[in-house]
Amino acid sequence: MKKTFLFHHHTRDELSELAKDGYAVVVPLAATEQHGPHLTVYTDSLVCEHISYHAVEQASAYAKLLLAPMLPIGCSDHHMAFGGTLSFSSATYTLMLKEIGKSAIASGFRKIIFLNGHGGNELAMHQAAQDLAVEYPVWTASASYWSIARDALAAVKASETGKVPGHAGGFETSLVLSLDADLVNRERIESDHPTLPWVAAGPAGTFLGRHHLLTGFDGYTDSAALADRDKGKLYLDTIVQSVSEWLARVCETMDGGV
């Protein structure tokens, strides 16, 4: 059978052997939720799928990694008022991630990495990773792609197209344009979309929010008028490289055993 880094391409016996050999399981987390009037509700999943696949593919040359199937529904209750959203509550989502971790542990894996592509998943993801490491003799790690790639994205001036990562603004729209331009409804892009200065503007580790405005005016953070397909490709390549390097470092740490 062809060697593959995809968890779901292996048989049970092969996975048991890979677990014994110390492989880490990367679980990609995304969402199906409204992204304004111009982007598909599958935006976060489309982007997360691309990043996780290519980052794990690259990192597999240096680390023992398996990429689990992506979770295309996340914690998106704050988008429900706008329609077009499928969601788990934060309590349910946290429990679900823990159950996925427990399943991997039951299969013999001792290294679990959550890789996130949707802001609403972040707190639940970190809590699940921490809980698993408290309850079981395993290594866990968790991160969102924009946190991993923050410095690298700043270096390529990603914020010139919009908030990073924002929600359905110029940055995310650039990513989708580079992946599948047909999924962007350019006719619905507004050049004068109001930007709420307080959205995601606080220091790291803080929260400030208001009912129905958690993701910006009318459900998205900023105008996509400056979105650009070529810049989107640059941003994605930058993210993939950053995430690949992070995964390799995490696995090196986990393999250190201390």
Buried (B, 14 or more C-beta within 10 A) or exposed (E): EEEBBEBEBBEEEEBBEBBEEBBBBBBBBBBBBBBBBBBBBBBBBBBBBBBBBBBBBBBBEBBBBBBBEBBBBBBBBBBEEBEEBBBBEBEEBBBBBBEBBBEBBEBBBBBBBBBBBBBBBBBBBBBBBEBBBEEBEBBBBBBBBBBBBBEBBEEBEBEEBBBBBBBBBBBBBBBBBBBEEEBBEEEEBBEEBEBBEEBBEEEEEEEEEEEEBBBBBBBBBBBBBBBBBEBBBBBBBBBBBBBBBBBBBBBEEBEEEE
